[in-house]
Amino acid sequence: MSADNPLLEHHELPPFEAIRAEHIVPAIETILADSRAVIAELEQITDPTWDNTVGVLEAMDDRLAHAWSPVGHLHGVADSEALREAYNACLPKLSAFHTEVGQNAALFRAYRTIREGSGFNALEPAQQKIIENALRDFRLSGVDLPSAEQQRFAEIRSRLSELSAKFSENLLDATQAWTRNVTDESELAGLPDTALGLARQLAEAKELDGWLLTLDFPIYLPVQQYCDNRALREEMHVAFTTRASDQGPNAGQYDNGPIMTEILALRQEMSALLGFGNFAEYSLATKMADTPGEVISFLEELARRSKPAAEREFAALSEYAATHHGVGELAPWDVNYFGEKLRMARYDVSQEALRPYFPAARAILGMFEVAQRLYGVSIAQVDGWQTWHPDVRCYEVSKGGERIARFYLDAYAREHKQGGAWMDDCRVRRKTESGEQIPVAYLTCNFTAPVGDADALLTHDEVVTLFHEFGHGLHHMLTKVSYSDVSGINGVAWDAVELPSQFMENWCWESEALAFLSSHFETGESLPDALLEKMLAAKNFQSGMLTVRQLEFALFDFRLHMDADPAAEGRIQAVLNDVRSEVTVVPQSATNRFQHSFGHIFGGGYAAGYYSYKWAEVLSADAFARFREEGIFNRQTGERFLEEVLEVGGSVDAMDMFVAFRGRKPDLEALLTQDGIA
């Protein structure tokens, strides 16, 4: 079988060009059958140890990951009907298997025996952490439940995996279902050349005249920010904010409403089976924050400190629009448009003005230079790897002349690729019989694609996003931990996992870094001091409004999952309305169904965890404050961050990790100061 199925063969890197949809189900079924045979043998062991039990399970899991990781990745970046069908066929099989393992009483007893045995203290700290985490996770998987409740728990887990995948697929389909072919350029007045060029390129690809508008961010955002055609801004805003819902131009066609309701009901039922009052309590069992009250207090305090600034900013925007443009009341599709005009009026700088200074190739090389100065690593592009698209670039990371990691960078938006930006692991660092398996990462963004043969020109916002995902990648790739469950990003508390990513964003705002990050695509000139000063002056423009927008998402997510009956009819919209009445300053249209596209909590891993972005921002702002004190490229400080944060992965408690680097617990004031709110 393996001779005909690349997913059953051992490969250092995934053979993307050989993987076909028809390979997926047979490969996963074979590996799961083999894994069950391994577990049956482990159940017979009377004297479990790390080597004869935990190490064997780690190797078993790694084999499955080698097959499933490229499949899951392709589902996100190169979707097709055949791939989608095979992917979805595997989800219940994988869910059932993972639940079986989590509820296996014999394995639970084996881990408990190792934990209570005399050899436990002789294990490495990372190994001890894995044992402790596993015992916790067995309980969170229902190992202590009666058999009937275990079966129900398994059914819930399986159904949730299917529903989350369907949510994401509906969102992708709904995003791609709306297009607008414009043949009169006057309708697009105000749009920058880069957006016009991309829209024309999209039209040509479909053999259409003129320009093709889509809801992908590289088109949607420039229309909202720059297009003078208010009716077009409104049309696209409504289409975007009603995706996958019962409203808007494709109302009901890809409606995620019933899926969200079922997801919430199942999460509540699953939490209750395990004795939790709600899903928020269940979620926090693996996070830094201890209680729902602690999270709510954190978010509400941040809202209390931020909303006055947001109100002042929105009042200033409204006054500007009325005084200078005769607009008496701002609609939702006016906010970004007049926000850009006010930014230009105040600071004479825009994202489009900065774009010529950030050719993608230069920004990427500059990012690698930042990593080299901080951590002593070298990064070089390599050829010869199999990839899923010609745009993908491949890199190797070295330190001291030794290759320590690899990664793929898939930077540009395109059809059949999910929107947003993310990092995922392809291979994890671990010890194997043949030596050390080095980590491999996927870095995925959706930037404005290059037009023709020219290099892509990035906005500064896109450069920040690039650094963010690279920060996740460094966390995964620079780990020194060789046990997969706590290696790199694995085992890291979810509300601390954004620390390395948000931390890296800081260098995008430093003149010393921008000197080699930027290079005008025609002249080669670095970002001029005058433009840099304007950019820095505008850094915290409307930061209060941006903060309360994120707090709206976080409070909605957390309160929804604290609700005893979150799936009651109309409850989702009611919770969102309540949160908006407390923290939102920007008007929302009556048709807005943001929640139907909130993939983080319904299609991803951030349920009752979206607060993690703000929680980790406090950590990252406070961590970077030390670099401000000691030098942003201070090699000793960089090495300290590498050793105390990046290298330890999930092997150290998140708060202990932070305190080891900073010398104290995190301080909220660092974030408020960084955002110009304090």
Secondary structure as GFF3:
##gff-version 3
##sequence-region A 1 678
A	DSSP	three_ten_helix	6	8	.	.	.	ID=ss1
A	DSSP	alpha_helix	21	42	.	.	.	ID=ss2
A	DSSP	pi_helix	50	54	.	.	.	ID=ss3
A	DSSP	alpha_helix	55	77	.	.	.	ID=ss4
A	DSSP	alpha_helix	81	102	.	.	.	ID=ss5
A	DSSP	alpha_helix	105	116	.	.	.	ID=ss6
A	DSSP	three_ten_helix	120	122	.	.	.	ID=ss7
A	DSSP	alpha_helix	125	140	.	.	.	ID=ss8
A	DSSP	alpha_helix	147	177	.	.	.	ID=ss9
A	DSSP	beta_strand	179	182	.	.	.	ID=ss10
A	DSSP	three_ten_helix	185	188	.	.	.	ID=ss11
A	DSSP	alpha_helix	193	205	.	.	.	ID=ss12
A	DSSP	beta_strand	211	214	.	.	.	ID=ss13
A	DSSP	alpha_helix	217	226	.	.	.	ID=ss14
A	DSSP	alpha_helix	230	241	.	.	.	ID=ss15
A	DSSP	alpha_helix	257	273	.	.	.	ID=ss16
A	DSSP	alpha_helix	279	284	.	.	.	ID=ss17
A	DSSP	alpha_helix	292	325	.	.	.	ID=ss18
A	DSSP	alpha_helix	332	347	.	.	.	ID=ss19
A	DSSP	alpha_helix	351	354	.	.	.	ID=ss20
A	DSSP	three_ten_helix	355	357	.	.	.	ID=ss21
A	DSSP	alpha_helix	360	375	.	.	.	ID=ss22
A	DSSP	beta_strand	378	382	.	.	.	ID=ss23
A	DSSP	beta_strand	393	399	.	.	.	ID=ss24
A	DSSP	beta_strand	402	412	.	.	.	ID=ss25
A	DSSP	beta_strand	422	427	.	.	.	ID=ss26
A	DSSP	beta_strand	430	432	.	.	.	ID=ss27
A	DSSP	beta_strand	435	437	.	.	.	ID=ss28
A	DSSP	beta_strand	440	447	.	.	.	ID=ss29
A	DSSP	alpha_helix	460	477	.	.	.	ID=ss30
A	DSSP	three_ten_helix	484	486	.	.	.	ID=ss31
A	DSSP	alpha_helix	499	505	.	.	.	ID=ss32
A	DSSP	three_ten_helix	506	509	.	.	.	ID=ss33
A	DSSP	alpha_helix	511	517	.	.	.	ID=ss34
A	DSSP	alpha_helix	529	537	.	.	.	ID=ss35
A	DSSP	alpha_helix	543	562	.	.	.	ID=ss36
A	DSSP	alpha_helix	571	583	.	.	.	ID=ss37
A	DSSP	three_ten_helix	594	597	.	.	.	ID=ss38
A	DSSP	alpha_helix	599	602	.	.	.	ID=ss39
A	DSSP	alpha_helix	612	630	.	.	.	ID=ss40
A	DSSP	alpha_helix	635	641	.	.	.	ID=ss41
A	DSSP	pi_helix	642	646	.	.	.	ID=ss42
A	DSSP	alpha_helix	654	662	.	.	.	ID=ss43
A	DSSP	alpha_helix	668	674	.	.	.	ID=ss44
###
